[in-house]
Amino acid sequence: MSFSFQVKAKNQADLVAAVAAKMEEIVAQQPSHSVDKEEVPAVTEVYAGMVTILEGHEIHANISGSVSFFRQDDGTVINYTGSAISVGIYCLPEEITGMPA
């Protein structure tokens, strides 16, 4: 299962909160992502902490990830066999459009 989304915020804390909220939505649609629900905001927080937000700018994140697993015949996940997270953090002018609020 995989996911991909973009969020933006005025500061790092709000960005991490937006990522955590998106992960809640993803887990509701793809329960297998409960295994990386906490890790994605944590990784985002580390990378967002490296970025200086300039005057008149916002912090943007492009996030994607996936997990792979084996299931029993009834669909129950029996073990996870792979995981990937990609986090891109950018300081962009507030007037940049095309990204969700």
Backbone as a printed PyTorch tensor [residue, N CA C, xyz], in Angstrom:
tensor([[[  0.8510,  -1.1690,   0.0000],
         [  0.0000,   0.0000,   0.0000],
         [  0.9000,   1.2360,   0.0000]],

        [[  0.4230,   2.2960,  -0.6570],
         [  1.2420,   3.5050,  -0.7340],
         [  0.3720,   4.7460,  -0.5970]],

        [[  1.0320,   5.8720,  -0.3390],
         [  0.3550,   7.1510,  -0.2110],
         [  1.2750,   8.2540,  -0.7070]],

        [[  0.6740,   9.3960,  -1.0080],
         [  1.4250,  10.5800,  -1.4270],
         [  0.5430,  11.7930,  -1.1630]],

        [[  1.1300,  12.8510,  -0.5820],
         [  0.3600,  14.0660,  -0.3410],
         [  1.2990,  15.2610,  -0.1770]],

        [[  0.7010,  16.4430,  -0.2310],
         [  1.4100,  17.7050,  -0.0270],
         [  0.6570,  18.5110,   1.0130]],

        [[  1.3860,  19.1980,   1.8570],
         [  0.8040,  20.1210,   2.8300],
         [  1.6980,  21.3430,   2.9350]],

        [[  1.1300,  22.4350,   3.4660],
         [  1.9240,  23.6360,   3.7180],
         [  1.4580,  24.2500,   5.0250]],

        [[  2.3270,  25.0720,   5.6140],
         [  2.0020,  25.7230,   6.8810],
         [  2.8780,  26.9590,   7.0560]],

        [[  2.5360,  27.7420,   8.0550],
         [  3.3030,  28.9530,   8.3670],
         [  4.5510,  28.6470,   9.1940]],

        [[  4.5450,  27.4980,   9.9090],
         [  5.6950,  27.1550,  10.7530],
         [  5.8450,  25.6370,  10.8300]],

        [[  6.9610,  25.2080,  11.4020],
         [  7.2790,  23.7860,  11.4560],
         [  6.2670,  22.9920,  12.2790]],

        [[  5.8610,  23.5270,  13.4270],
         [  4.9270,  22.7910,  14.2910],
         [  3.5910,  22.5560,  13.5780]],

        [[  3.0900,  23.5730,  12.8890],
         [  1.8340,  23.4160,  12.1570],
         [  1.9850,  22.4380,  10.9920]],

        [[  3.1590,  22.4240,  10.3770],
         [  3.4090,  21.4840,   9.2820],
         [  3.3600,  20.0460,   9.7940]],

        [[  4.0250,  19.7870,  10.9010],
         [  4.0340,  18.4430,  11.4800],
         [  2.6160,  18.0310,  11.8760]],

        [[  1.8410,  18.9580,  12.4340],
         [  0.4470,  18.6560,  12.8000],
         [ -0.3780,  18.3260,  11.5540]],

        [[ -0.1480,  19.0560,  10.4660],
         [ -0.8760,  18.7860,   9.2140],
         [ -0.5160,  17.4140,   8.6600]],

        [[  0.7520,  17.0420,   8.7520],
         [  1.1890,  15.7200,   8.2970],
         [  0.5440,  14.6310,   9.1610]],

        [[  0.5190,  14.8350,  10.4710],
         [ -0.1050,  13.8470,  11.3700],
         [ -1.5900,  13.6860,  11.0370]],

        [[ -2.2710,  14.7940,  10.7440],
         [ -3.6970,  14.7240,  10.3820],
         [ -3.8940,  13.9630,   9.0730]],

        [[ -3.0200,  14.2040,   8.0970],
         [ -3.1070,  13.4770,   6.8240],
         [ -2.8830,  11.9910,   7.0310]],

        [[ -1.9430,  11.6450,   7.9000],
         [ -1.6940,  10.2280,   8.1650],
         [ -2.9070,   9.5700,   8.8170]],

        [[ -3.6340,  10.2950,   9.6560],
         [ -4.8740,   9.7480,  10.2350],
         [ -5.8730,   9.4230,   9.1220]],

        [[ -5.9970,  10.3300,   8.1430],
         [ -6.8880,  10.0950,   7.0050],
         [ -6.4490,   8.8590,   6.2090]],

        [[ -5.1420,   8.7480,   6.0100],
         [ -4.6120,   7.6190,   5.2320],
         [ -4.8690,   6.2960,   5.9560]],

        [[ -4.6520,   6.2720,   7.2580],
         [ -4.8920,   5.0450,   8.0280],
         [ -6.3750,   4.6610,   7.9760]],

        [[ -7.2620,   5.6480,   7.9640],
         [ -8.6920,   5.3510,   7.8620],
         [ -9.0160,   4.6630,   6.5340]],

        [[ -8.2710,   5.0190,   5.4840],
         [ -8.4890,   4.4190,   4.1640],
         [ -7.6530,   3.1560,   3.9490]],

        [[ -6.4610,   3.1580,   4.5230],
         [ -5.5140,   2.0570,   4.3440],
         [ -4.9770,   1.6410,   5.7190]],

        [[ -5.6900,   0.8140,   6.4520],
         [ -5.2850,   0.4540,   7.8140],
         [ -3.8660,  -0.0950,   7.9320]],

        [[ -3.3220,  -0.6420,   6.8660],
         [ -1.9510,  -1.1660,   6.9400],
         [ -0.9430,  -0.0730,   7.2680]],

        [[ -1.2960,   1.1930,   7.0370],
         [ -0.3730,   2.2970,   7.3410],
         [ -0.3820,   2.7040,   8.8190]],

        [[ -1.1300,   1.9680,   9.6330],
         [ -1.0390,   2.2280,  11.0740],
         [  0.3760,   1.9490,  11.5690]],

        [[  1.1010,   1.1150,  10.8430],
         [  2.4700,   0.7590,  11.2380],
         [  3.4530,   1.9200,  11.0610]],

        [[  3.1810,   2.8610,  10.1470],
         [  4.1050,   3.9920,   9.9500],
         [  3.4480,   5.3480,  10.2250]],

        [[  2.2740,   5.3150,  10.8370],
         [  1.5160,   6.5370,  11.1290],
         [  2.3000,   7.5170,  12.0030]],

        [[  3.0260,   7.0330,  12.9700],
         [  3.7930,   7.8960,  13.8870],
         [  5.1430,   8.2980,  13.2970]],

        [[  5.7180,   7.4260,  12.4810],
         [  7.0470,   7.6840,  11.9390],
         [  7.0590,   8.8250,  10.9180]],

        [[  6.0060,   8.9170,  10.1050],
         [  5.9870,   9.9390,   9.0510],
         [  6.0220,  11.3490,   9.6400]],

        [[  5.1850,  11.6980,  10.6240],
         [  5.3210,  13.0260,  11.2260],
         [  6.6560,  13.2260,  11.9450]],

        [[  7.1800,  12.1670,  12.5360],
         [  8.4660,  12.2800,  13.2340],
         [  9.5980,  12.6140,  12.2690]],

        [[  9.6210,  11.9380,  11.1200],
         [ 10.6380,  12.2230,  10.1040],
         [ 10.4370,  13.6290,   9.5560]],

        [[  9.1920,  14.0150,   9.3410],
         [  8.8870,  15.3670,   8.8640],
         [  9.4190,  16.4100,   9.8450]],

        [[  9.2390,  16.1760,  11.1270],
         [  9.6990,  17.1200,  12.1430],
         [ 11.2150,  17.3120,  12.0810]],

        [[ 11.9410,  16.2310,  11.8840],
         [ 13.4070,  16.3230,  11.7940],
         [ 13.8130,  17.1750,  10.5950]],

        [[ 13.2530,  16.8730,   9.4340],
         [ 13.6340,  17.6070,   8.2250],
         [ 13.1190,  19.0450,   8.2430]],

        [[ 11.9220,  19.2700,   8.7710],
         [ 11.3940,  20.6330,   8.8570],
         [ 12.2670,  21.4900,   9.7710]],

        [[ 12.8670,  20.8670,  10.7770],
         [ 13.7430,  21.5920,  11.6960],
         [ 15.0180,  22.0940,  11.0440]],

        [[ 15.3580,  21.5620,   9.8870],
         [ 16.5660,  21.9960,   9.1690],
         [ 16.3200,  23.2330,   8.3080]],

        [[ 15.0400,  23.5690,   8.0930],
         [ 14.6870,  24.6300,   7.1420],
         [ 14.3910,  25.9270,   7.8870]],

        [[ 14.9760,  27.0110,   7.4210],
         [ 14.6690,  28.3430,   7.9350],
         [ 13.5340,  28.9180,   7.1030]],

        [[ 12.4890,  29.3760,   7.7760],
         [ 11.3600,  29.9800,   7.0680],
         [ 11.6270,  31.4760,   6.9460]],

        [[ 11.7960,  31.9270,   5.7300],
         [ 12.0960,  33.3240,   5.4680],
         [ 10.8320,  34.1820,   5.5680]],

        [[ 11.0130,  35.4700,   5.7920],
         [  9.8960,  36.4150,   5.8240],
         [  9.0940,  36.3120,   4.5330]],

        [[  7.7680,  36.2360,   4.6540],
         [  6.9170,  36.1470,   3.4700],
         [  6.8860,  34.7730,   2.8190]],

        [[  7.3960,  33.7640,   3.5160],
         [  7.4450,  32.4060,   2.9840],
         [  6.6620,  31.4500,   3.8810]],

        [[  6.3900,  30.2840,   3.3570],
         [  5.7510,  29.1930,   4.0920],
         [  6.6260,  27.9570,   3.9620]],

        [[  6.3400,  26.9830,   4.8000],
         [  7.0500,  25.7190,   4.7110],
         [  6.1150,  24.6850,   4.0690]],

        [[  6.6150,  24.0200,   3.0530],
         [  5.8470,  23.0390,   2.2790],
         [  6.4890,  21.6720,   2.4450]],

        [[  5.6450,  20.6390,   2.3950],
         [  6.1480,  19.2630,   2.4720],
         [  5.5140,  18.4180,   1.3760]],

        [[  6.3330,  17.6350,   0.7110],
         [  5.8880,  16.5900,  -0.2210],
         [  6.2350,  15.2680,   0.4500]],

        [[  5.2250,  14.4730,   0.7270],
         [  5.4020,  13.2420,   1.4900],
         [  4.8850,  12.0600,   0.6750]],

        [[  5.6370,  10.9720,   0.6730],
         [  5.1350,   9.7250,   0.0970],
         [  5.7120,   8.5630,   0.8910]],

        [[  5.0290,   7.4520,   0.8060],
         [  5.5090,   6.2850,   1.5240],
         [  4.7800,   5.0310,   1.0860]],

        [[  5.3190,   3.9120,   1.5180],
         [  4.6940,   2.6310,   1.2060],
         [  5.0680,   1.6040,   2.2530]],

        [[  4.2250,   0.5980,   2.3680],
         [  4.5360,  -0.5800,   3.1790],
         [  4.1580,  -1.8090,   2.3620]],

        [[  4.8860,  -2.8710,   2.5730],
         [  4.5510,  -4.1540,   1.9480],
         [  4.4270,  -5.1920,   3.0540]],

        [[  3.6420,  -6.2210,   2.7790],
         [  3.3360,  -7.1920,   3.8270],
         [  2.8070,  -8.4770,   3.2230]],

        [[  2.7870,  -9.5250,   4.0530],
         [  2.1420, -10.7860,   3.7150],
         [  0.8140, -10.8430,   4.4620]],

        [[ -0.2010, -11.4320,   3.8030],
         [ -1.5200, -11.6010,   4.4200],
         [ -1.8720, -13.0870,   4.5130]],

        [[ -2.6930, -13.3950,   5.4850],
         [ -3.2930, -14.7230,   5.5570],
         [ -4.4190, -14.7840,   4.5310]],

        [[ -4.9590, -15.9640,   4.3110],
         [ -6.0590, -16.1370,   3.3530],
         [ -7.2650, -15.2550,   3.6800]],

        [[ -7.4770, -14.9600,   4.9720],
         [ -8.6210, -14.1230,   5.3540],
         [ -8.3450, -12.6300,   5.2300]],

        [[ -7.1380, -12.2590,   4.7510],
         [ -6.7820, -10.8550,   4.5660],
         [ -6.0220, -10.2390,   5.7230]],

        [[ -5.8980, -10.9510,   6.8230],
         [ -5.1730, -10.4380,   7.9850],
         [ -3.6890, -10.3150,   7.6680]],

        [[ -3.1120,  -9.1380,   7.9620],
         [ -1.6720,  -8.9400,   7.7710],
         [ -0.9390,  -9.7650,   8.8160]],

        [[  0.0060, -10.6040,   8.3550],
         [  0.7460, -11.4320,   9.3110],
         [  2.1580, -10.9120,   9.5710]],

        [[  2.7450, -10.2090,   8.6140],
         [  4.0120,  -9.5440,   8.8890],
         [  4.3200,  -8.5270,   7.7890]],

        [[  5.0410,  -7.4970,   8.1870],
         [  5.4510,  -6.4480,   7.2480],
         [  6.8150,  -6.8140,   6.6910]],

        [[  6.9810,  -6.6060,   5.3930],
         [  8.2230,  -7.0150,   4.7370],
         [  9.0010,  -5.8510,   4.1410]],

        [[  8.4330,  -4.6420,   4.1860],
         [  9.1510,  -3.4870,   3.6480],
         [  8.4420,  -2.1910,   3.9770]],

        [[  9.2210,  -1.1220,   3.9850],
         [  8.6700,   0.1990,   4.2750],
         [  9.5610,   1.2550,   3.6470]],

        [[  8.9360,   2.3240,   3.1530],
         [  9.6960,   3.4530,   2.5940],
         [  8.9640,   4.7460,   2.9080]],

        [[  9.7290,   5.7750,   3.2330],
         [  9.1810,   7.1080,   3.4560],
         [ 10.0680,   8.0990,   2.7110]],

        [[  9.4290,   9.0110,   1.9790],
         [ 10.1470,  10.0880,   1.3080],
         [  9.5600,  11.4080,   1.7930]],

        [[ 10.4280,  12.2880,   2.2830],
         [  9.9960,  13.5750,   2.8120],
         [ 10.8160,  14.6740,   2.1570]],

        [[ 10.1370,  15.5830,   1.4790],
         [ 10.7860,  16.7670,   0.9250],
         [ 10.2180,  17.9950,   1.6040]],

        [[ 11.0850,  18.8620,   2.1230],
         [ 10.6670,  20.0730,   2.8340],
         [ 11.2420,  21.2810,   2.1070]],

        [[ 10.3820,  22.2820,   1.8730],
         [ 10.8000,  23.4530,   1.0940],
         [ 10.2400,  24.7320,   1.6970]],

        [[ 11.0250,  25.7760,   1.7000],
         [ 10.5890,  27.1150,   2.0770],
         [ 10.2650,  27.8440,   0.7780]],

        [[  8.9770,  28.2040,   0.5980],
         [  8.5380,  28.8190,  -0.6490],
         [  7.7610,  30.1030,  -0.3610]],

        [[  7.7840,  31.0560,  -1.2890],
         [  7.0140,  32.2890,  -1.0970],
         [  5.5280,  31.9950,  -0.8930]],

        [[  4.8810,  32.7780,  -0.0450],
         [  3.4680,  32.5710,   0.2580],
         [  2.5810,  32.6300,  -0.9770]],

        [[  2.9860,  33.3670,  -1.9880],
         [  2.1280,  33.5110,  -3.1660],
         [  2.1650,  32.3040,  -4.1080]],

        [[  3.0080,  31.3140,  -3.8110],
         [  3.0200,  30.0900,  -4.6210],
         [  1.6470,  29.4430,  -4.4980]],

        [[  1.0640,  29.0820,  -5.6300],
         [ -0.2630,  28.4590,  -5.6000],
         [ -0.1670,  27.0150,  -6.0730]],

        [[ -1.2910,  26.3280,  -6.0070],
         [ -1.3320,  24.9610,  -6.4900],
         [ -1.1630,  23.9240,  -5.4110]],

        [[ -0.9000,  24.3580,  -4.1730],
         [ -0.7900,  23.4000,  -3.0760],
         [ -1.9620,  23.5970,  -2.1340]],

        [[ -2.4480,  22.5160,  -1.5490],
         [ -3.5690,  22.6490,  -0.6110],
         [ -3.1800,  23.4460,   0.6240]],

        [[ -4.1530,  24.0710,   1.2270],
         [ -3.9140,  24.8430,   2.4600],
         [ -3.6320,  23.9240,   3.6210]]])
